[in-house]
Amino acid sequence: MKLKTRFRNFVRILGYDIAKYDPESYPFARRKDILDKFGINVVLDVGANIGQYAKELRSIGFKGKIISFEPLSFAFKSLKESAVTDGSWQVQNCALGSIEGKAILNVSGNPASSSLLDMLPSHIKSDPESQYVGQEEISVKRLDSIFTSLCHPQDRVYLKIDVQGFEKEVIKGAEHSLQAIAIVQLEMSLTPLYKDELLFSDMCQLLSQYGYFLIAIESGFQDKATGQLLQIDGIFRRA
């Protein structure tokens, strides 16, 4: 057995791995490859929480403009603090949806699981800490109503949506904007976790109607007890 193979097997026993950092092996490398290949210079980060996704983009070398949307007040405070030293990172304290106005956001014990939809028992069973602990009134905007103020006609735009089952409403509020968006990345459930959410196959069909097809998948939330994969991120390219 080659020394390289023996060493790799050894580190795998310790819970690590050594592999070439390329789009076939690593989701971050694949995402960077997509950003580069399609000349993306603007990322709309919908459901930003405290800025984890934007920080990931910077860590893989994305230097374009990021616009993050986060409605939850205490998460937005951390988001704003993270973005303050980055001149190409803008933040907005609102949610995106299909109807503008005020709405009630259900606040989760795990803030990243907060949603405008009711959480189903299957979600709480797989992650008890995610159950709702309160509510907060938030503002909701339609992407179609603000898109031209955020992006220029020549921009190559990447829309990331992570809004805990509310993805369909964000898409419905962006029907005209989608014509100018090259890539859409969104979280999709494989089993029902929120009331009235679209599951994976239905979401793929919806995006197909808007002219997008699936080009990559990233693993997401899984049941801690059973290991069952419950959510994935799909990355779609406009045909």
Backbone as a ProteinNet text record, in pm:
[ID]
protein_1_A
[PRIMARY]
MKLKTRFRNFVRILGYDIAKYDPESYPFARRKDILDKFGINVVLDVGANIGQYAKELRSIGFKGKIISFEPLSFAFKSLKESAVTDGSWQVQNCALGSIEGKAILNVSGNPASSSLLDMLPSHIKSDPESQYVGQEEISVKRLDSIFTSLCHPQDRVYLKIDVQGFEKEVIKGAEHSLQAIAIVQLEMSLTPLYKDELLFSDMCQLLSQYGYFLIAIESGFQDKATGQLLQIDGIFRRA
[TERTIARY]
84.7	0	88.5	55.5	133.8	127.7	237.4	243.6	130.7	100.3	-5.7	-140.4	-168.5	-294.6	-302.1	-190.7	-187	-210.9	-146.6	-163.5	-307.7	-368.5	-507	-602.1	-580.3	-663.9	-650.7	-528.1	-504.1	-581.1	-574.7	-643.1	-795.1	-843.6	-987.3	-1035.5	-952.5	-986.8	-1004.5	-928.1	-936.7	-1051.8	-1123.9	-1238.8	-1207.4	-1094	-1054.1	-1030.9	-1002.4	-972.3	-876.3	-805	-715.8	-752.3	-792.5	-832.1	-802	-790.9	-767.4	-886.1	-858.7	-965.6	-1014.9	-1115.2	-1168.5	-1320.2	-1388.8	-1535.3	-1600.8	-1528.6	-1585.7	-1585.9	-1496.8	-1479.3	-1539	-1542.9	-1582.2	-1692	-1801.5	-1909.7	-1863.2	-1773.1	-1725.6	-1648.4	-1567.8	-1493.2	-1588.8	-1693.8	-1793.9	-1866	-1899.8	-1969.3	-1880	-1754.1	-1661.6	-1649.2	-1644.4	-1635.5	-1756.8	-1874.9	-1997.6	-1994.3	-1953.9	-1943.8	-1850	-1738.2	-1638.3	-1685.4	-1738.3	-1777.2	-1885.9	-1976	-2087.5	-2066.9	-1944.8	-1910.2	-1994.8	-2034.5	-2122	-2050.4	-2117.1	-2058.2	-2150.9	-2274.5	-2368.4	-2436	-2434.7	-2505.3	-2611.6	-2735.9	-2846.4	-2863	-2831.9	-2826.4	-2955.1	-3056.6	-3189.3	-3201.8	-3226	-3224.5	-3081.4	-3023.2	-2878.7	-2842.1	-2939.3	-2911.2	-2802	-2689.5	-2585	-2469.9	-2490.9	-2392	-2302	-2342.5	-2256.3	-2229.6	-2333.6	-2318.6	-2226.5	-2245.7	-2161.4	-2015.6	-1991.3	-1854.5	-1793.2	-1874.9	-1826.9	-1785.2	-1866.5	-1832.4	-1698.7	-1678.2	-1550.5	-1435	-1459.8	-1352.8	-1308.6	-1396.8	-1358.7	-1316.4	-1302.5	-1244.2	-1341.3	-1471	-1565.9	-1548.8	-1525.7	-1498.1	-1608.2	-1716	-1824.1	-1914.2	-2025.5	-2120.8	-2211.2	-2232	-2325.2	-2432.9	-2558	-2669.4	-2744.6	-2737.1	-2795.9	-2926.9	-3026.1	-3157.6	-3182.9	-3212.6	-3242.2	-3346	-3462.7	-3569.1	-3559.2	-3499	-3496.5	-3403	-3453.6	-3382.6	-3246.5	-3238	-3109.4	-3011	-3060.6	-2970.9	-2920.2	-3008.7	-2968.3	-2861.1	-2868.7	-2767.2	-2628.7	-2618.7	-2490	-2448.5	-2545.6	-2518.4	-2459.2	-2521.1	-2475.5	-2334.9	-2304.7	-2170.7	-2066.6	-2106.5	-2013.8	-1983.1	-2082.7	-2068.7	-2007.6	-1994.7	-1960.3	-1823.9	-1730.3	-1596.7	-1579.2	-1685.3	-1679.8	-1759.3	-1690.1	-1756.2	-1843.6	-1829.9	-1909.7	-2017.5	-2044.3	-2146	-2253.4	-2372.7	-2485.9	-2583	-2656.2	-2752.4	-2886.4	-2994.8	-3128.9	-3208.8	-3276.1	-3351.5	-3494.9	-3510.7	-3644.9	-3640.7	-3759	-3773.7	-3817.3	-3804.1	-3858.4	-3970.7	-4074.4	-4188.7	-4268.6	-4393.8	-4479	-4575.1	-4592.2	-4683.1	-4608.5	-4608.4	-4538.2	-4623.4	-4555.8	-4625.4	-4561.8	-4639.9	-4592.8	-4634.6	-4554.8	-4585.3	-4528.9	-4575.1	-4528	-4430.7	-4307.4	-4203.8	-4200.6	-4204.7	-4190.9	-4042.8	-4005.2	-3864.7	-3829.8	-3728.9	-3687.4	-3581.6	-3574.2	-3466.1	-3331.8	-3330	-3214.9	-3250	-3201.9	-3248.9	-3248.5	-3158.5	-3151.2	-3273.4	-3352.8	-3473.7	-3600.2	-3588.2	-3703.7	-3772.3	-3906.1	-3979.1	-4110.7	-4158.5	-4292.5	-4399	-4358	-4449.7	-4451.9	-4558.3	-4565.4	-4468.7	-4399	-4306.9	-4383.1	-4350.7	-4417.6	-4347.3	-4420.3	-4360.9	-4237.6	-4232.1	-4117.2	-3987.6	-3997.2	-3878.3	-3835.1	-3931.5	-3899.9	-3842.9	-3896.7	-3846.8	-3701.9	-3666.5	-3529.6	-3431.9	-3484.1	-3398.6	-3481.2	-3494.3	-3579.5	-3548.2	-3423.2	-3385.3	-3442.9	-3496.2	-3546.8	-3690.1	-3759.5	-3899.3	-3910.6	-4024	-4043.7	-4050.7	-3989.7	-3986.1	-4048.1	-4090.6	-4150.5	-4187.4	-4231	-4268.5	-4219	-4205.3	-4160.4	-4225.7	-4273.7	-4329.6	-4215.6	-4224.1	-4117.5	-4176.2	-4088.1	-4126.9	-4095.5	-4185	-4167.1	-4171.7	-4075.3	-4072.3	-4072.1	-4113.5	-4102.7	-3972.7	-3900	-3775.3	-3803.5	-3916.2	-3949.7	-3961.9	-3998.7	-4018.8	-3887.5	-3779.5	-3653.3	-3535.8	-3557	-3445.1	-3366.8	-3435.5	-3365.5	-3286.9	-3322	-3245.1	-3120.5	-3114.9	-3003.5	-2903.4	-2955.3	-2872.4	-2881.1	-2771.8	-2767.8	-2795.5	-2842.1	-2873.4	-2755.9	-2633.9	-2516.8	-2467.7	-2525.3	-2480.9	-2513.9	-2427.5	-2452.3	-2488.7	-2616	-2672	-2692.8	-2659.1	-2675.1	-2771.4	-2882.6	-2984	-2978.9	-2943.6	-2943.3	-3062.4	-3141.6	-3260.8	-3255.5	-3257.4	-3259.4	-3356	-3485.1	-3588.8	-3684.8	-3635.9	-3708.5	-3851.6	-3862.6	-3991.3	-4064.7	-4016.5	-4084.5	-4027.3	-3943.6	-3875.2	-3973.1	-4083.3	-4181.6	-4232.7	-4256.4	-4309.1	-4204.9	-4078.9	-3972.6	-3967.7	-3976.9	-3976.5	-4095.7	-4212.9	-4333.5	-4321.2	-4249.5	-4228.8	-4113.2	-4053.1	-3937.1	-3955.4	-4080.5	-4107.2	-4041.2	-4044.8	-3984.2	-3832.6	-3786.8	-3643.7	-3569.3	-3634.6	-3569	-3515.7	-3576.2	-3530.2	-3388.2	-3344.7	-3211	-3119.2	-3160.5	-3082.3	-3027.9	-2895.9	-2830.8	-2838.9	-2821.2	-2814.1	-2904.8	-2975.7	-3056.1	-3010.6	-2977.1	-2948.6	-3052.9	-3117.7	-3217.2	-3222.5	-3264.7	-3280.4	-3412.1	-3409.5	-3529.7	-3539.5	-3658.7	-3680.7	-3710.9	-3659.4	-3689.4	-3808.4	-3842.7	-3959.6	-4023.1	-4154.5	-4218.8	-4165.9	-4120.2	-4069.9	-4146.8	-4203.9	-4283.9	-4416.5	-4522.2	-4653.8	-4656.6	-4709.3	-4731.1	-4603.3	-4488.6	-4367.9	-4369.8	-4299.2	-4280.1	-4160.7	-4177.5	-4067.1	-3979.6	-3873.1	-3769.1	-3822.7	-3898.5	-3943	-4033.6	-4122.8	-4213.1	-4136.9	-4035.1	-3956	-3876.1	-3823.3	-3752.3	-3846.2	-3968.7	-4067.3	-4101.9	-4116.9	-4148.2	-4036.6	-3912.7	-3801.2	-3786.8	-3823.3	-3821.6	-3918.1	-4029.5	-4128.1	-4072.3	-3975.6	-3912.4	-3783.9	-3755.6	-3642.5	-3511.6	-3516.5	-3395.6	-3385.9	-3261.6	-3242.3	-3131.3	-3141.7	-3052.9	-2913.1	-2810.2	-2672.8	-2586.6	-2631	-2549.8	-2637.8	-2593.4	-2663.3	-2562.1	-2600.3	-2518.5	-2600	-2540.1	-2610	-2640.9	-2749.1	-2790.1	-2829.4	-2940.6	-2990.1	-3024.4	-2981.5	-3016.8	-3061.2	-3137.5	-3184.9	-3065.1	-3044.9	-2927.7	-2932	-3051.9	-3064.5	-3052.1	-3116.3	-3121	-3020.2	-2969.7	-2880.4	-2952.3	-3086.1	-3163.2	-3143.8	-3113.8	-3098.6	-3237	-3258.9	-3390.2	-3398.2	-3288	-3285.1	-3156.9	-3166.4	-3049.4	-3056.4	-2944.3	-2940	-2926.4	-3014.5	-3003.2	-2955.8	-2865.1	-2816.6	-2866.3	-2937.7	-3004.3	-2947.7	-2929	-2881.2	-2996	-2999.4	-3101.1	-3062.9	-3156	-3127.8	-3103.7
-119.7	0	125.2	219.7	341	421	490.1	569.8	672.5	734.8	836	775.7	654.7	587.3	548.7	497.6	458.5	579.1	690	811	861.5	857	903.9	815.2	684.7	593.1	621.1	654.7	683.6	807.4	915.5	1038.4	1021.4	933	907.1	840.7	754.2	691.6	797.3	906.3	1015.7	1111.6	1085.6	1170.2	1283	1275	1377.8	1314.2	1397.5	1346.6	1442.1	1389.2	1469.5	1442.4	1545.1	1529.7	1658.1	1648.7	1765.8	1859.5	1986.7	2085.8	2124.6	2051.6	2079.4	2069.1	2115.4	2117.6	1980.8	1873.9	1740.6	1691.3	1745.7	1695.3	1785.2	1916.6	2010.3	2105.8	2117.7	2209.8	2353.6	2400.8	2538.8	2559.7	2460.3	2471.2	2470.4	2389.5	2385.2	2518.7	2576.6	2705.4	2815	2814.9	2913.5	2894.8	2769.4	2739.9	2795.7	2783.2	2835.3	2988.3	3049.5	3195.5	3247.6	3178.6	3221.3	3196.1	3077.7	3041.2	3132	3176.8	3258	3406.7	3442.8	3583	3657.2	3589.1	3650.5	3765.5	3881.9	3995.4	4051.4	3996.9	4038	3913.1	3900.1	3791.6	3851	3808	3845.2	3733.1	3763.6	3665.8	3677.2	3600.5	3611.5	3508.9	3559.2	3474.3	3462.8	3578.3	3584.1	3540.6	3541.3	3513.4	3610.3	3561.9	3651.8	3669.4	3622.8	3648.3	3531.6	3409.7	3294.2	3273.5	3285.3	3258.4	3361.2	3488.3	3593	3572.9	3533.3	3507.9	3390.8	3289.3	3177.4	3226.7	3315.1	3369.4	3441.8	3522	3593.1	3494.5	3388	3291.9	3215.8	3205.3	3135.4	3233.1	3360.4	3457.5	3542.3	3537.5	3622.9	3768	3857.6	3997.4	4092	4035.7	4118.6	4172.8	4229.4	4289.6	4182.3	4189.9	4102.4	4189.9	4153.4	4223.4	4120	4134	4036.8	4089.1	4000.1	4032.7	3945.4	4008.8	3935.9	4012.3	3952.9	4024.3	4020	3915.3	3896.9	3999.1	4075.4	4192.9	4160.3	4060.5	4036.4	3970.1	3891.1	3834.8	3946	4040.5	4151.1	4236.7	4253.8	4332	4271.3	4138.9	4071.3	4078.2	4064.5	4073.4	4209.3	4312.7	4449.1	4471.7	4419.4	4433.6	4361	4245.9	4169.4	4241.2	4312.4	4375.5	4515	4572.6	4713.5	4747.3	4654	4682.1	4638.2	4586.3	4537.5	4632.8	4713.5	4815	4760.9	4631.8	4571.5	4478.1	4491.7	4406.5	4497	4493.9	4571.8	4481.2	4538.9	4460.2	4533.2	4454.7	4510.6	4431.8	4504.4	4443.7	4414.6	4312.9	4274.9	4132.6	4075.2	3947.6	3975.6	3876.7	3885.3	3783.9	3823.3	3734.4	3776.7	3731.8	3762.8	3877.6	3913.5	4021.9	4116.3	4244.4	4341.8	4384.1	4415.8	4461.6	4406.1	4395.3	4341	4193.6	4117.7	3976.2	3933.8	3820.6	3767.4	3652.9	3670.7	3568.9	3484	3352.9	3260.4	3244.8	3276.8	3276	3141.4	3076.4	2943.7	2951.9	2846.3	2836.6	2830.7	2780	2788.4	2894.2	3017.9	3129.4	3101.1	3016.1	2985.7	2909.1	2853.4	2779.4	2863.3	2991.8	3080.8	3090.4	3099.6	3095.1	3169.5	3213.1	3270.8	3161.9	3036.4	2923.7	2850.3	2773.9	2689.6	2572.2	2541	2427.7	2299.2	2192.8	2064.4	1980.8	1888.1	1802.6	1726.4	1691.6	1617.6	1696.8	1829.2	1914.7	1916.2	1934.1	1941.4	1808.4	1698.3	1566	1547.7	1594.5	1577.2	1675	1787.9	1888.3	1963.8	1907.2	1967.4	2112.7	2153.9	2292.2	2392.3	2342.2	2431.7	2477.2	2422.8	2460.9	2610.3	2667.1	2811	2854	2970.2	3022.8	3162.2	3218	3351.1	3394.9	3521	3578.2	3722.1	3770.3	3907.4	3961.8	4085.1	4148.4	4197.8	4166.5	4203.4	4269.4	4326.3	4384	4285.2	4279.3	4191.7	4276.3	4255.1	4323.5	4220.7	4263	4180.7	4215.7	4116	4144.7	4226.5	4200.1	4274.3	4424.3	4463.8	4606.1	4679.2	4605.9	4670.5	4628	4533.1	4474.7	4579.2	4668.1	4765.8	4867.3	4883.1	4973.6	4905	4772.5	4695.5	4651.4	4622.5	4563.6	4644.9	4648.9	4715.6	4615	4660.1	4568.6	4479.6	4528.6	4450.8	4353.1	4357	4267.9	4121.7	4033.7	3889.8	3851.2	3815.4	3804.6	3658.8	3632.6	3500.8	3521.7	3452.7	3465	3342	3363.8	3255.5	3275	3169.4	3178	3068.2	3108	3013.6	3069.2	3038.8	3103.5	3003.2	2883.4	2784.7	2760.9	2709.6	2671.7	2780.6	2904.8	3019.4	3050.4	2962.6	2986.5	3012.6	2938	2955.3	3098.3	3159.9	3296.4	3397.6	3371.6	3459.5	3455	3334.8	3317.8	3387.3	3374.2	3437.6	3589.3	3642.6	3787.5	3836.4	3743.7	3779.1	3736.1	3720.8	3665.2	3745.7	3876.8	3961	3968.8	3972.9	3981.4	3857.3	3743	3618.4	3623.1	3704.8	3715.7	3772.2	3839.3	3898.8	3827.6	3710.7	3636.6	3509.3	3495.8	3384.2	3253.3	3262.3	3143	3160.4	3053.4	3052.6	2935.3	2963.3	2858.9	2868	2756.1	2761.4	2631.7	2644.1	2529.6	2460.7	2326.4	2249.9	2130.8	2106.7	1993.8	1867.2	1755	1624.2	1558.9	1606.9	1560.7	1683.3	1686.9	1808	1847.7	1972.2	2026.9	2151.5	2222.1	2342.7	2330.9	2381.5	2373.7	2452.2	2387.8	2449.7	2475.7	2422.6	2441	2349.1	2389.6	2303.4	2212.2	2082.7	1989.3	1988.4	1913.7	1913.9	1900.9	1796.6	1772.3	1883.5	1933.3	2041	2171.6	2196.1	2317.9	2312.6	2194.9	2179.3	2207.9	2160.1	2182.8	2331	2398.2	2540.6	2619.9	2592.6	2666.2	2634.6	2513.2	2478.5	2566.5	2599	2685.8	2826.1	2865.7	2997	2989.7	2872.5	2860.7	2817.7	2752.6	2709.4	2556.7	2506.5	2362.6	2338.5	2226.4	2193.6	2158.8	2220.5	2191.2	2140.4	2156.9	2110.6	2096.1	2009.7	1986.5	1989.3	2054.4	2055	1995.9	1908.7	1848.1	1954.5	1930.8	2026.5	1960	2003	1960	1811.3	1738.4	1598.1	1565.8	1457.9	1411.2	1362.3	1421.4	1387.6	1244.3	1191.2	1057.2	949.2	970.6	866.5	887.2	1008.8	1038.2	1066.1	1064.9	1089.1	1232.8	1249.3	1381.9	1443.1	1561.1	1624.1	1743.3	1812.8	1929.4	1928.4	1983.5	2003.3	2143.4	2190.2	2313.1	2274.2	2326.1	2305.4	2432.9	2418.8	2533.1	2516.9	2618.9	2613.6	2719.1	2682.7	2773.6	2811.9	2938.4	2983.2	2934.4	2868	2811.3	2922.1
0	0	0	-88.6	-97.3	33.2	61.3	184.1	189.1	74.4	68.6	106.9	56.6	87	233.4	286.9	428.4	518.4	485.5	566.8	559.5	438.7	424.4	504	501.4	578.7	728.4	770	911.9	956.2	877.8	919.1	910.5	822.7	816.8	944.9	1001.9	1129.6	1237.9	1227.6	1324.6	1294.8	1183.6	1150.6	1054.8	984.7	890	752.9	655.3	523.1	452.9	356	273.7	128.9	58.5	-81.4	-155.7	-285.9	-367.3	-357.1	-335.3	-320.2	-459.6	-507.8	-640.6	-639.3	-744.4	-747	-730.3	-763	-750	-605.6	-523.7	-387.1	-279.9	-304.2	-199.8	-247.7	-171	-208.4	-225	-136.4	-147.2	-277.1	-314.3	-439.6	-558.3	-549.7	-656.7	-666.9	-552.2	-553.5	-613.1	-576.1	-633.3	-784.2	-827.3	-969.8	-1043.8	-984.6	-1045.6	-1049.8	-940.1	-935.9	-1044.8	-1060	-1158.5	-1301.8	-1327.4	-1463.4	-1519.5	-1431.8	-1478.6	-1452.1	-1412.7	-1397.3	-1296.3	-1188	-1087.7	-1017.6	-1012.4	-940.6	-832.4	-823.2	-718.7	-661.9	-529	-461.6	-371.1	-390.6	-302.7	-200.4	-75.9	33	115.1	77.8	139.2	251.6	372	490.5	540.4	572	600.2	740.9	833.1	973.2	1021.9	1071.7	1123	1023.9	900.7	796.9	762.2	799.5	775.1	625.7	544.3	401.1	335.6	369.4	312.6	352	475.2	519.5	443.3	413.7	332.5	194	136.5	4.3	7.3	108.3	118.4	139.9	213.1	242.5	118.4	16.9	-106.3	-216	-178.8	-270.1	-349	-317.9	-390.1	-345.5	-441.8	-409.2	-457.4	-511.5	-563.4	-453.4	-495.5	-401.7	-341.3	-211.6	-140.1	-76.4	-95.5	-30.2	52.7	184.4	276.3	333.6	339.1	394	516.7	629.9	752.7	833.8	861.5	932.5	1084.8	1140.4	1285.7	1349.8	1445.2	1495.6	1556.5	1645.6	1710.8	1615	1518.5	1417.4	1326.2	1292.1	1205.4	1271.7	1402.5	1473.4	1453	1466.8	1445.8	1299.9	1210.5	1066.7	1031.1	1082.6	1054	1105.7	1223.3	1280.3	1195.1	1139.2	1055.6	925.3	873.5	741.4	746.9	863.5	874.8	814.9	817.3	765.1	619.9	559.9	421.7	333.7	256.3	175	63.6	32.4	-74.9	-20.8	108.6	172.9	233.7	175.7	224.3	299.8	394.2	472	477.2	476.8	486.3	589.8	679.4	788.9	745.3	662.3	615.5	561.5	546	476.8	333.9	247.5	112.8	98.4	23.5	3.8	-116.7	-123.7	-238.1	-210.8	-82.7	-43.9	50.3	17.5	101.7	221.1	331.2	449.9	575.5	680.6	807.9	819	890.2	911.3	1046.3	1094.6	1221.8	1196.1	1241.8	1228.1	1354.9	1337.6	1449.7	1481.6	1604.5	1643.8	1705.4	1647.9	1692.2	1800.7	1883.3	1980.4	1912.6	1789.3	1700.4	1597.7	1612.9	1530	1379.7	1333.8	1190.7	1141.9	1234.9	1198.1	1211.3	1241.9	1251.2	1114.9	1116.6	990.2	999.5	883.3	873.5	868.3	854.8	850.1	983.6	1005.7	1125.2	1110.7	1217.8	1217.7	1246.4	1174.5	1192.3	1299.5	1361.6	1465.6	1417.3	1289	1235.9	1250.9	1237.8	1254.2	1400	1489.6	1632.9	1681.2	1629.9	1669.7	1628.5	1509.6	1460.3	1524.6	1575.1	1638.8	1743.5	1864.7	1968.6	1999.5	1985.2	2016	1917	1805.4	1702.1	1725.8	1825.1	1845.3	1876.4	1840.6	1853.8	1999.7	2025.5	2162	2169.6	2057	2057.7	1917.8	1906.7	1778	1769.4	1645.7	1624.1	1497.3	1504.5	1384.5	1296.7	1168.6	1075.3	951	869.8	741.3	629.4	530.8	415.2	288.6	199.3	70.7	-41.9	-159.5	-279.3	-350.5	-394.8	-466	-591.2	-656.5	-777.7	-753.5	-632.1	-602.9	-573.8	-547.9	-510.1	-598.1	-687.7	-762.8	-841.5	-911.6	-995.6	-912.7	-785.6	-699.1	-642.9	-654.6	-600.7	-706.9	-826.5	-931.5	-1060.2	-1133.7	-1263.2	-1374.8	-1490.4	-1600.7	-1641.4	-1627.1	-1669.3	-1563	-1443.1	-1335	-1365.7	-1317.2	-1319.6	-1177.4	-1156.6	-1021.4	-980.2	-854.2	-789.9	-673.2	-674.8	-569.5	-480.1	-352.3	-253.8	-159.1	-140.2	-55.7	50	176	288.8	391.9	373.2	453.5	516.7	541.5	621	571.8	449.9	394.6	319.7	328.7	267.4	128.7	76.9	-50.3	-164.8	-167.6	-274.6	-280.8	-165.5	-162	-208.9	-176.4	-225.5	-377.9	-433.5	-579	-642.6	-583.5	-638.6	-638	-540.8	-533.3	-618	-694.6	-776.1	-921.8	-965.2	-1097.9	-1209.5	-1200.8	-1304.6	-1286.3	-1162.8	-1135.2	-1183.4	-1180.6	-1219.6	-1362.3	-1444.4	-1582.7	-1590.3	-1482.8	-1479.3	-1380.9	-1331.1	-1231.9	-1295.7	-1295.1	-1363.4	-1285.9	-1152.4	-1068.6	-947.2	-911.4	-789	-702.9	-578.1	-479.4	-370.4	-339.7	-234	-157	-31.6	56.5	24.7	19.6	-11.5	82.9	132.8	222.7	143.5	192.8	133.8	200.8	319.9	393.9	458.7	479.6	532.7	670.2	680.4	805.9	848	750	776.2	700.1	759.3	697.5	566.1	462	329.7	250.7	292.2	212.8	91	-13.6	-130.1	-105.5	-134	-119.1	-244.4	-237.6	-339.3	-482.3	-508.9	-646.6	-697.1	-611	-652.1	-673.2	-592.3	-608.7	-738.7	-771.4	-899.3	-1015.9	-1004.4	-1110.7	-1120.8	-1006.8	-1007.7	-1075.1	-1039	-1097.7	-1246.3	-1284.4	-1426.5	-1504.8	-1444.9	-1510.7	-1532.6	-1450.3	-1465.7	-1548.7	-1603.6	-1694.5	-1631.7	-1514.2	-1445.6	-1441.8	-1441.2	-1423.3	-1321.7	-1253	-1142	-1192.7	-1132.7	-1173.3	-1057.5	-931.9	-818.6	-694.8	-603.9	-477.7	-363.9	-253.5	-132.1	-18.4	61.7	175.5	280.5	356	457.3	587.8	643.1	774.1	773.2	877.2	888.7	1030.2	1042.6	1172.3	1252.9	1370	1449.7	1500.8	1521.4	1577.1	1470.3	1355.8	1253.1	1140.5	1125.7	1015	885	885.9	763.3	716.3	587.4	529.3	509.7	566.2	565	470.5	453.6	365	282.8	163	78.2	19.8	-30.9	-108.6	-255.7	-339.6	-482.6	-550.5	-645.9	-722	-865.9	-913.9	-1043.5	-1136.4	-1261.1	-1362.7	-1455.6	-1494.6	-1589.8	-1729.1	-1796.5	-1928.7	-2030.1
[MASK]
+++++++++++++++++++++++++++++++++++++++++++++++++++++++++++++++++++++++++++++++++++++++++++++++++++++++++++++++++++++++++++++++++++++++++++++++++++++++++++++++++++++++++++++++++++++++++++++++++++++++++++++++++++++++++++++++++++++++++++++++

